[in-house]
Amino acid sequence: MARAIVITGGNLDNVKARLRQAQQMINERLGVILRCSHMYESEAWGFTSSEHFLNQAIEFDTDLTPEELLAGILEIEKELGRDREAEAAIKAENGEPYSSRKIDIDILFYDDKVINTPDLVIPHPLMQEREFVLAPLSEIAPNKIHPLLDKTVREMRGELQSRQLAEKE
C-alpha cells in the first residue's frame, strides 16, 4: 500500500462539481481517500486567462503502482472532459506553455519515491513554485518532506511567499 497525494484543478465550466466528481472517482478507482483540502481559488499560472482556477489537494492510500496511478488519472481526466489535443492546439496558437482546462490532476507525491521517466516525474517538479499547489497541500500535509529538496511543504510555502514578497518590493 502506498500513500499518494494529487492536486486537482480546473478553470472551465462548473469546476466545483467537476472537482467533486474527480474526488469521487479517485476514491472509487484509485484508492481510499484519507484527506482533502478545501478548494482554493487562484489566478492562472504561466499563462493569461480571465477565468480563475480552483484547486484541491487529495491524499489517499493506493494499491496501484505509480504508472497504474497515472493511467487511472488520465482516464478520469478524459471522462471528465479534458481534451489534451485541443489544449495543445490552443497552446500552439497562443505560444503559451499552459491553457485553460476543465480538469487537471497531477501526482505530487507517491510515498517518498523519486521517479523521473519520460512519462512520469514524481515528486511534481514545479510544486515548490506554485502557491496554488502549496496552499491546499499545506492544509492536508504541512509536514510532508519533499524527498529531493529535504524541506517540508510548510517550509517550501514559506520560502515561496518570501520570494513573492521580495519581488513586489
C-alpha positions as CSV (number, residue, x, y, z in Angstrom):
1,M,0.0,0.0,0.0
2,A,1.3,3.4,-1.0
3,R,0.3,6.9,0.1
4,A,-0.3,9.3,-2.9
5,I,-1.1,13.0,-2.9
6,V,-2.5,14.6,-6.0
7,I,-3.7,18.1,-6.9
8,T,-6.9,18.6,-8.9
9,G,-7.8,21.7,-10.6
10,G,-9.6,23.5,-13.5
11,N,-11.0,26.8,-14.6
12,L,-13.6,26.0,-17.2
13,D,-17.3,25.3,-16.8
14,N,-18.6,24.0,-13.4
15,V,-15.3,23.4,-11.8
16,K,-16.6,22.8,-8.3
17,A,-18.9,20.0,-9.5
18,R,-16.1,18.5,-11.6
19,L,-13.6,18.5,-8.7
20,R,-16.2,16.8,-6.6
21,Q,-16.7,14.2,-9.4
22,A,-12.9,13.7,-9.6
23,Q,-12.7,13.2,-5.8
24,Q,-15.4,10.5,-6.0
25,M,-13.8,8.8,-9.0
26,I,-10.4,8.8,-7.2
27,N,-12.0,7.2,-4.2
28,E,-13.8,4.6,-6.3
29,R,-11.0,3.7,-8.7
30,L,-7.6,4.7,-7.4
31,G,-7.6,4.3,-3.6
32,V,-9.2,5.2,-0.3
33,I,-9.2,9.0,0.3
34,L,-7.8,10.0,3.7
35,R,-7.8,13.8,3.5
36,C,-9.0,16.5,1.1
37,S,-8.2,20.2,1.3
38,H,-10.7,22.9,0.8
39,M,-11.0,24.2,-2.8
40,Y,-8.6,27.2,-3.3
41,E,-9.2,29.9,-5.9
42,S,-6.2,31.4,-7.8
43,E,-5.3,33.2,-11.0
44,A,-3.9,31.3,-13.9
45,W,-0.2,30.4,-13.6
46,G,2.2,30.5,-16.6
47,F,-0.4,31.9,-19.0
48,T,-3.1,34.5,-19.2
49,S,-6.8,33.7,-18.6
50,S,-9.8,35.6,-17.4
51,E,-11.1,32.5,-15.6
52,H,-9.7,31.8,-12.2
53,F,-8.7,28.2,-11.2
54,L,-10.0,26.1,-8.3
55,N,-7.6,23.6,-6.9
56,Q,-7.8,20.9,-4.2
57,A,-5.2,18.5,-2.7
58,I,-6.2,14.9,-2.1
59,E,-4.3,12.3,-0.1
60,F,-5.2,8.6,-0.4
61,D,-3.9,5.1,0.0
62,T,-3.5,3.1,-3.2
63,D,-2.5,-0.4,-4.2
64,L,-1.6,0.9,-7.7
65,T,1.9,1.3,-9.0
66,P,2.9,4.9,-9.9
67,E,2.4,4.0,-13.6
68,E,-1.0,2.5,-13.0
69,L,-2.0,5.5,-10.9
70,L,-1.0,7.8,-13.8
71,A,-3.1,5.7,-16.3
72,G,-6.1,5.9,-13.9
73,I,-5.7,9.6,-13.6
74,L,-5.5,10.1,-17.4
75,E,-8.7,8.1,-17.8
76,I,-10.5,10.1,-15.1
77,E,-9.4,13.4,-16.8
78,K,-10.7,12.2,-20.2
79,E,-14.0,11.1,-18.7
80,L,-14.4,14.5,-17.1
81,G,-13.9,16.3,-20.3
82,R,-10.2,17.0,-20.6
83,D,-9.2,17.3,-24.3
84,R,-5.4,17.3,-24.4
85,E,-5.3,17.7,-28.2
86,A,-7.5,20.8,-28.1
87,E,-5.3,22.2,-25.3
88,A,-2.2,21.6,-27.4
89,A,-3.7,23.4,-30.3
90,I,-4.6,26.4,-28.2
91,K,-1.1,26.5,-26.6
92,A,0.5,26.3,-30.1
93,E,-1.8,29.1,-31.3
94,N,-1.1,31.4,-28.3
95,G,2.5,30.4,-27.9
96,E,2.0,29.8,-24.1
97,P,3.0,26.7,-22.2
98,Y,-0.3,26.2,-20.5
99,S,-4.0,26.7,-21.3
100,S,-7.4,26.8,-19.6
101,R,-8.9,23.4,-18.9
102,K,-11.9,21.6,-17.5
103,I,-9.8,19.3,-15.2
104,D,-6.2,18.6,-14.4
105,I,-4.9,16.0,-11.9
106,D,-1.2,15.9,-11.1
107,I,0.6,13.5,-8.9
108,L,2.6,15.4,-6.3
109,F,3.9,12.6,-4.1
110,Y,3.9,8.8,-4.2
111,D,5.2,7.8,-0.8
112,D,8.8,9.2,-0.8
113,K,9.6,7.8,-4.2
114,V,11.6,9.7,-6.8
115,I,10.6,8.8,-10.4
116,N,12.0,10.5,-13.5
117,T,10.8,8.9,-16.7
118,P,9.7,10.5,-20.0
119,D,6.0,9.8,-18.9
120,L,6.2,10.4,-15.2
121,V,8.1,12.7,-12.8
122,I,7.5,12.4,-9.0
123,P,7.6,14.4,-6.9
124,H,6.0,17.0,-9.2
125,P,8.9,19.2,-10.4
126,L,7.3,22.6,-10.1
127,M,5.2,22.3,-6.9
128,Q,7.6,24.5,-4.9
129,E,7.0,27.3,-7.3
130,R,3.2,27.2,-7.2
131,E,1.2,28.8,-4.4
132,F,-2.0,27.2,-5.9
133,V,-0.4,23.8,-5.1
134,L,1.3,24.6,-1.8
135,A,-1.7,26.3,-0.2
136,P,-4.1,23.2,-0.4
137,L,-1.1,20.9,0.1
138,S,-0.1,22.6,3.3
139,E,-3.6,22.2,4.6
140,I,-3.5,18.4,4.5
141,A,0.2,17.6,4.7
142,P,2.2,20.5,6.1
143,N,5.0,18.3,7.5
144,K,5.4,16.1,4.4
145,I,9.1,16.2,3.4
146,H,10.0,16.7,-0.2
147,P,12.4,13.8,-0.9
148,L,14.7,15.8,-3.2
149,L,14.6,19.2,-1.6
150,D,14.6,17.9,2.0
151,K,12.1,20.6,3.0
152,T,8.6,20.3,4.4
153,V,5.6,21.6,2.5
154,R,5.3,24.3,5.1
155,E,8.9,25.4,4.5
156,M,8.5,25.4,0.8
157,R,5.4,27.5,1.0
158,G,7.1,30.0,3.4
159,E,10.1,30.3,1.0
160,L,7.8,30.9,-1.9
161,Q,5.8,33.5,-0.1
162,S,9.0,35.3,1.0
163,R,10.3,35.3,-2.7
164,Q,6.9,36.7,-3.9
165,L,7.0,39.5,-1.2
166,A,10.6,40.4,-2.2
167,E,9.6,40.5,-5.9
168,K,6.8,43.0,-5.1
169,E,9.1,45.4,-3.2
